Structures are given as structure tokens and as C-alpha cells.
Amino acid sequence: MDLDGTGLDDIDREVVRELQADGRLQYETLAQRVGLSRPAVRARVQRLLDSGALRVVAIVHPAVQGITASGHVSIDVRGEAAPVARAIAALPQAPFVTLTAGRRPVVAELRAADFPALTEVMDTVRSLPGVQEVQAQVYTRVVKDPYLMPAAPADVTPDEVDQRLLDELQLDGRLPFADLAERVGLSPGATRARTLRLMDSGVARVVALVRPELLGLGFLCGFAVRLDGTASGAAERIAASPRVSYLSACMGSADLVGTVTAESLDAVTRTLESIRTCAGVRSLESWFHLELVKERYDLGRKVPGDASAGLP
């Protein structure tokens, strides 16, 4: 197989994109969509999984895990930034940590059970050696999320069996229903029905996780927006951009915080310019993510041998 410098060829990337939309897509369907035989596509998926380039896991909605408060923090440091980023990444409440090129060299997302707990985590970050200043924005609404439905699932409370299913799928999102059934003590039919109910209700999604640069999307840029008082609909207009991969409304020094994922510097520039000129936008600040120190959203499950990991 003739791979380029990223380790993925065009068919690999097509396979990954299909699994990003539905991580449990059957090999037969996947083969039809990418134009390969079932054994060939199965071999490609297994090679990507074995290499560590790809993980397919269930991402459980934070609200189901009792996580109802989250926020974005930008951190100024004394001395080197990398040790500070690693210390924040070691916190279980920090699913996302990067080193950045911008006014503040470390950016992180923090999650906690409630706002008092979130305040405690932010105080912990402020007390870490090397931290000089922390600027925080508390999320009030997730507008766009690449992994989950922005709204919390309604009227779905996983029972003990559901939780065991979710635990297994957080380790291996493509585990066959027969294997899942054996592990949770149900019939394959009942296991399939429960799993589909959890997915359809928004409790969790099974997705493929891969570093963006492996898909030719190696430019990640964060941004913070201040809105005018009459900015109705601005968040939805910004979220409609295909290169805006994440967007949250928040309280603090910004009204919106988001991420641009793009294939080139020119594409990043054009996306930022479109945000600046969007009706209702008063000002825009941006920064580049230089190194993804941690991106791990399966916080409800301790993954053996890996407390933190870059997107897979």
C-alpha cells in the first residue's frame, strides 16, 4: 500500500471519515461506500487500529455522567509552558489541553459536576507551579460539537446494564454485539436493542477519533468572539461554517469560543475573516494550537495504561 508522509492514503481517509460519522458502521456497508471488498476494508480498519492512528470509541454525553458545568481557560505562565500544560492534562477534569501560539501559551477545557466544583478545578489550575494568570469563560450552551448532540438527552437514565454497555464501548466502540452480550450478560438481541436506544437517544455516540493532520486538516485555530447587543443568530451563523468544528456560547471575557479545523493557513484565514464579518460580531481574538497535549472525552471510564492521550 503506497502511503504518503502522514501514514494514510486517500482510501484510508475515506474510511476514517465514514467511521467519524458512524463508528459502528458495518464492514459490508463501509466496503460499498469506499469501493473495496469487505475483507480489504476490514484489514485497513484493523491496521489503523493496531497502529494507534485510529480509535473507535463511545463518547458519553457529559450530562449522563453527572457533568453539568464546563468552561474554557487560557493560561499565562512564568517560564516554560509545556510543564504547566502537562500538569493540567493530569487533572481528570481536563479533557482538552493544548500548547498555543497566541497571547496565552496554554489553553484547556475543564468539566465538573456543577459550578462550585468547576470553580474548585479552576482554583486548582491557578495554584499550579508556573501558572501566572487564568482567564476563564464558562460555557452556557454548546452550539456545535463534533462528537455529541449539543443538547443533553431527555428522559434517559442509564441503568446498571446500560452503564456496563457504555463502559465496554468506551474501550472499543466496534465490539460486536455478540461479544458485548457475553460481557454484560444479555442476549445479543437485547444487547443490540439497548445499544441502539442509547445511541438514538443521544446518551452516547460511537465515533472514530484520529488526529486532524492525518486527514489533511493539520491547522487548528481557536477563537473567541465578542458580540454586539443585537447579535441574534450570530452563533448559529458561525457554527454553519464547515471549518468551524466546535462552538460554545459562554460567560466571561468572550461570548463565543470555538475551533477552526482546516487544511491550510489560507483556509484558516478565510474562515476567520468570515467570522469577523458575520452580522453581530464586534471583535475576534484567535490563536493557533501548536501541540495537542490531551484530548480525551471518555472521562467516565479509566482507560487502562492511559490517563491522557492526544486525540487518539
ZAMARLO-867672 format. One record per atom (N, C-alpha, C): z, x, y. Coordinates in pm, whole numbers, plus 50000, padded with zeros to 5 digits. Example, Ala and Ser with C-alpha at 12.3 -4.5 7.8 and 13.67 -1.06 7.14 Angstrom:
<sites>
507805131949431 507805123049550 507805132049670 507085128549775 507145136749894 507875129050003 
</sites>
This chain:
<sites>
500005008649880 500005000050000 500005008950124 499095006950214 498965015450332 499825009750444 501015015650464 501925010850567 501775019350692 502015013150807 502005020850931 503365027050954 503575032951072 504805040351100 506055031851100 505925018851108 507115010251107 507575007250965 506705010150865 507065006950729 506584993350683 505994985350771 505474972150735 504004971450769 503204965650679 501814963150713 501674948750763 500444944750793 500234931550854 500674920250761 500434921750630 500834911150538 502354910450528 503024922150527 504484922150529 505004914250648 504424916750763 504894909950884 504674894850874 503554890950816 503284876750799 504304870450703 504634877650596 505644872950502 506984871250573 507374881150653 508654880550724 508694868850821 507594866550892 507574855450989 507744842050919 507124840450803 507304828050728 508764826450685 509404837350643 510794836650599 511754835150716 511344839350834 512174836850952 512244821850982 511174814750954 511174800350977 511914792950866 511804797950742 512464791550628 512734802350524 513974807150521 514324818150433 514294814650285 514304801750250 514264797550110 512884792550068 511874795950146 510514791950112 510164796749972 509634787949890 509294791449752 508164801849750 508194810549650 507194821049640 505794815249630 505654804049559 504334797849545 503784793849682 504614787449764 504194783249898 503924795449985 504814805149978 504654817250057 503354824450022 503044825049892 501814831649847 500584824649903 500594811249904 499454803649956 499274806350105 500364807650177 500274809250323 499794823150365 500104833350284 499704846950323 498494851850244 498004843750150 496794847250079 496954857549969 498094857449902 498344866449790 498694858349666 498724865149551 499224858649431 500744857749437 501294848749357 502754847349354 503444860349313 503004867249206 503664879849171 503574890349281 502444890849351 502274900849457 503214898149575 503344885449614 504214882549727 505674884249688 506014880849565 507374882949517 507724897849520 506774906249476 507014920649476 507204925949619 506424920649714 506584925049853 507954921249908 508364908949884 509674904549933 510774913149872 510694915649742 511724923549676 511754937849729 510564943549756 510524957149812 511184957649950 510914947650033 511514947150166 513024945450157 513484937050064 514914935150047 515584947949996 514964954449899 515544966449841 515604977949941 514624978450031 514564989250131 515584987550242 516124975350256 517044972650366 516354968550494 515014968250494 514284963950613 514484949050640 514824941550536 514914927050545 516184922150478 516844912550541 517914904950477 517584890250492 517824882450389 517674867950397 519044861950370 519614855650472 520994850950463 521124837350530 522174830250494 522524817950565 523344821550689 522964815950802 523744817050924 524424803550945 525744803350941 526514790950953 526814788351099 526674775751140 526924772351281 528364775851317 528584782551432 529944786551470 530954775051471 530524763251514 531454751951522 531994748351384 531194750151280 531634747251144 532714757051101 532664769051156 533644779451124 534864778751216 534924768451300 536034767351394 535904776151515 534694780851544 534434789351661 533804780651768 534554777951875 534084768551977 533924774952115 534274787652128 534194794252259 533474807552243 532554810352333 531814822852327 531404827052466 531074839752480 530694844752611 529974858052602 529394861852715 528624874152729 529434883552819 529564896252777 530284905952859 529404918052884 529414922753009 528744935153049 529834945053087 529764957153034 530894966253041 530494979353107 531224983153210 531084996353271 532105005653206 531745018353193 532585027453117 532865040153196 533925047253154 534205060853200 533785070353089 532865079353117 532405088553014 531305082552930 531255086452802 530185082052714 530325067252679 529165060552670 529175046152640 529205043352492 528615052152409 528495049352266 529835047052196 530885055252223 532175052552158 532745038852195 532535034552320 533005021352362 532255010552286 530945012052275 530145002052202 530585001152057 530865012551993 531295012451853 532665005851839 533555008151936 534885002051930 534794986851943 533904982152029 533714967652044 533074962051917 532114969251860 531444964751737 532424963251622 533524970751625 534524969751518 535344957051527 535284949951640 536024937451654 535304926351577 536004918851493 535344908051418 534814897051509 535354896051631 534904885451723 533654889451802 533114901251774 531934906051848 530734906551755 529904896151750 528744896251660 527574904351712 527554907151844 526384913451905 526844923952005 526394936451987 526764947452077 525554956552093 525214959952217 524104969252241 524474979452348 523774990852340 523755000552449 522524997352534 522694997352666 521634992452753 521295002452863 520105000352918 519695007053041 519784996653151 520764998153237 520994988353342 522244992153419 522734982853496 523894985953580 525124988953496 525244982253381 526364984553290 525814988453154 526344999353095 525705005152977 526004998352844 526954988952839 527274981952715 527254966952740 526604959652650 526574945152657 527004939752522 527784928952523 528254923152396 528364908152409 528314901352294 528664887252285 529984886352211 530884877752260 532174875652196 532314861052157 532944858652041 533174845051993 534614843651947 535184831751969 536574829451928 536774814651903 537944811451848 538224797551810 538254788351930 538824792952041 538934784652161 538994793752282 539114787852401 539074795952523 540284805052539 541524800952504 542634810552507 542384822552415 541834819952297 541554830952204 540434839852258 539444833752324 538364841652384 538924850552496 539844845252573 540474853152679 541214865152620 541884863152507 542594874152442 541624885052396 540474880852342 539494890752297 538954898652416 538674891652527 538194898652646 539244908452697 540534904652690 541594913852731 541634925952638 541384923752509 541324934952414 540214944552452 539044939152487 537934947552528 538304955452654 538934948952751 539324955852874 540284967452848 541104966252744 542114976452715 541594988052630 540344987452584 539814998152500 539645011052580 539905022452519 539685035252588 538255036552637 538095040752762 536775042752819 536225030952894 536835019052878 536355007252950 536875007553093 535955006553186 536315006953327 536324993053390 535344985053357 535234971553415 534494962453319 534914949853312 534264939953228 533844928153314 532564925053311 532064913053378 531744902853271 532304890853284 532184880853178 531494868253227 530674862553140 530114849253159 530464841053036 531104829753056 531504821152944 530404810852921 529934810052796 528864800752764 529364786252770 528584777752833 528884763552835 527904755452748 526694761152724 525694753952644 524664763852594 524404763752464 523314771752409 522024763752424 521084769352498 519814762452525 518784765852418 518764778452373 517794782852273 518424793652188 518314792052057 518894801651962 517874804051851 517544816751821 516534819251718 516984816151577 518304814551556 518814812851422 519334798851392 519844791851492 520524779251467 520064768351562 520344755951522 520184744851616 521214746651727 520794745751854 521754747751962 522944738151958 522704725451922 523794715851919 524594717051791 525914714751802 526774715251684 526414703651591 526494705751459 526194694851365 527194683551381 526714671151368 527564659451388 528054654051254 529344651151249 529944643951136 529694650651001 529704663850999 529574671050874 530714681250864 531604679150771 532704688350748 532584693650606 532204706250588 532034711550453 533334710850373 533234706250248 534414706550162 534484720150092 535404721549997 535614734449933 534364739149858 533674729949792 532464733749718 531364737749816 531204730049924 530224733650027 530494747750079 531764750750104 532104763850159 531774775050061 531974772449931 531604782649833 530084784749832 529344773849845 527894775049855 527484783449976 528104780550091 527784787850212 528154802550200 529294805250136 529714819150116 528684826850034 528184820649928 527184827349845 525884829349920 525464819349997 524204820250069 524274829950186 525484832250238 525634842450343 525434856450287 525624858050158 525364870950094 523924872150049 523344861349999 521964861449950 521374847649972 520594846250078 520054833250113 518984828150018 518444836949934 517384832649842 517894831149699 519214830749682 519784829149549 519254816149487 518674816749366 518114804549303 519194793849282 518754781149283 519714770249267 520464771349134 519794776049029 520464777348900 521624787348908 521394798548977 522464808448993 523574803249083 523174796449191 524164790249280 525024780349203 524384772249122 525114762049045 526144768448954 525774779248889 526694786048798 527904791548874 527674796448994 528754802549071 529704792349132 529214780349162 530094770449225 530544759549129 530014759649007 530484750148906 529904736348916 528644735248960 527954722348966 526674723248884 526034711748864 524714711748802 523694716848903 522544722048858 521504726548952 521054715449046 520944703048994 520524691949080 521514689149191 522814688849156 523834686249256 523914697749356 523724709949307 523744721549395 522594720949495 521414717449447 520254716349535 520494705549641 521014693949600 521264683049694 522264687149802 523344693749761 524344698049859 523764708449955 523024717849900 522454728449985 521484722650087 520614713750043 519664707750136 520374699350241 521474692450202 522224684550300 522824693750408 523354705050366 523944714350462 522884719850557 521704722650505 520634727950589 520074717250683 519814705350628 519214694650707 520134689850818 521444690650796 522404685850896 522674696251005 522164708350990 522394718751091 523654726651071 524344724650957 525524732750927 525144747450915 523984750150857 523534763950839 522024764250829 521474776050853 520054778650829 519934791450749 519014791550654 518704803950582 517514810350651 517704822450700 516674829150779 516514843550734 515344849150763 515104863350742 515494870950867 516284881350848 516694889950958 515994903350944 515334907651050 514614920351048 514634925851190 514654938951201 514634944851334 513324941151405 513414936851533 512204932351603 511084942751606 511444955751615 510394965851624 509544966451498 510094962251385 509314962051262 508244951251264 508384941651355 507374931151372 506494933851492 506574945951547 505794949051665 506384943351792 507674939551786 508364933851902 509524943051940 509194955351974 510214965551993 510844966052130 510514956652218 511064956952353 511984944952373 513294947752383 514294937452404 514904939252543 514854928652620 515334929152758 516274917452781 517494920252825 518424909752862 518244905953007 518624893753040 518534889453180 519624879353214 519974879353341 520944869653394 520344863153516 520484849953525 519834842153631 520874834653711 520694834853842 521414825953932 520474814853976 520964802353972 520134790854004 520494784954139 519534778054199 519794770154319 520584757654282 521144751154380 521934739154354 521144727654297 519834727354322 518984716454273 518034721854166 518614728054063 517804735053963 517654727053835 517584714053845 517494705653726 516294709653640 516554712053511 515474715153419 515054729653415 515664738353498 515244752353501 515494759253367 516644756353305 516964762853178 515914759353072 515524746853065 514544742652966 513174748852995 512834750153123 511544756453157 511534771053116 512624778053139 512704792253100 512694793452948 513434784852879 513504785452733 512154782652669 511274775752739 509964772352682 509074784552665 509404795652731 508604807852716 508744813052574 507644815752504 507754820452365 508434833952353 508454841852458 509094855052452 510564854652491 511044843352541 512494841652562 513064837452428 513754846652361 514234843952225 515614837552224 516384839452331 517734833552337 518054829952482 518764818752499 519174814652634 520424806052627 521404809252710 522614801152722 522914798452868 523404786452895 523994783453025 525434788253024 525924792653139 527264798453141 527944796653276 529244799853276 530044800353398 530424814853423 530414818653552 530784832353585 529844837653691 529474850353678 528604856553777 527144852653760 526804845553653 525444840753630 525494826453579 524384819353599 524264805753548 523554805153413 522704814953386 521984815853259 521984830453214 522124832553085 521994845853026 521044844752908 520104854152897 519144853152789 518574866452746 517634865752652 516974877652597 515474875352590 514724885352634 513284885652616 512984895252502 512204890752403 511754899152293 510234899752301 509684911852318 508254912752347 507634924952280 506314925052281 505544935452213 505214947352302 505444946352433 505094957252523 505894955952653 505914967052729 506564966652860 505844956752952 504524956352941 503764947053024 504154932652993 504344929452866 504734915852828 506124912552880 507034922352876 508384920152933 508264917453083 507474925753153 507324924153298 506774910453332 505744906253260 505134893153288 506104881653261 506924883253157 507904872753127 508984872053234 509474883653278 510484883753384 509914878053515 508674881253544 508054875753665 507934860553657 507614855553538 507514840953524 508884834453540 509944841253499 511294835853517 511654835953666 511324846953736 511634847953879 510974836853959 509774833253919 509024823253995 509234809053944 510104807453843 510404794153791 511164786053895 510794773453912 511464764854010 512964764253981 513764766654083 515214766054069 515884779354054 515114789954029 515694803354012 515894809854148 517144814054175 517454820654301 517384835854289 517884841354177 517864855754159 517874859154011 517414871153978 517314875653840 517764890153831 518644893053736 519024906753704 518604909253559 518124921353528 517674924153393 518104938053349 518104940153216 518474952953157 517774954353023 517494966652983 516874969052853 517934972252749 517754966652630 518594970252516 518004982752453 518744993752462 518275006552410 518585008252262 519785004252222 520205005752083 521014993752039 520584987451933 521294976051877 522414981451788 523634981451840 524764987051767 525224977351658 525194964551687 525624954551590 524964941251621 524454934751518 524064920651528 524364914551393 525434907051387 525884901451260 526554888051290 525904877151251 526414863951283 527104857051166 527194863751052 527904857750939 529374861450946 530024857351058 531404861351084 532414854250995 532004843550931 532934836450846 533084842650709 532334853150682 532354859250548 532414874250561 533344880850494 533384895350493 532334900350394 531404908250444 530324913150360 530754926450301 530744927850168 531244940050105 530534952450158 531364962250198 530824975150237 530174975550372 530264965050453 529564965050580 530244955950679 531074961850765 531774953950867 530864950750983 529884959251006 528924956551112 527594962151068 526554956451121 525224961451087 524294957551196 523334966451224 522294962251314 521514951251249 520824944051328 520004933151274 519194938851163 519394931751051 519644938150924 519334952550941 
</sites>
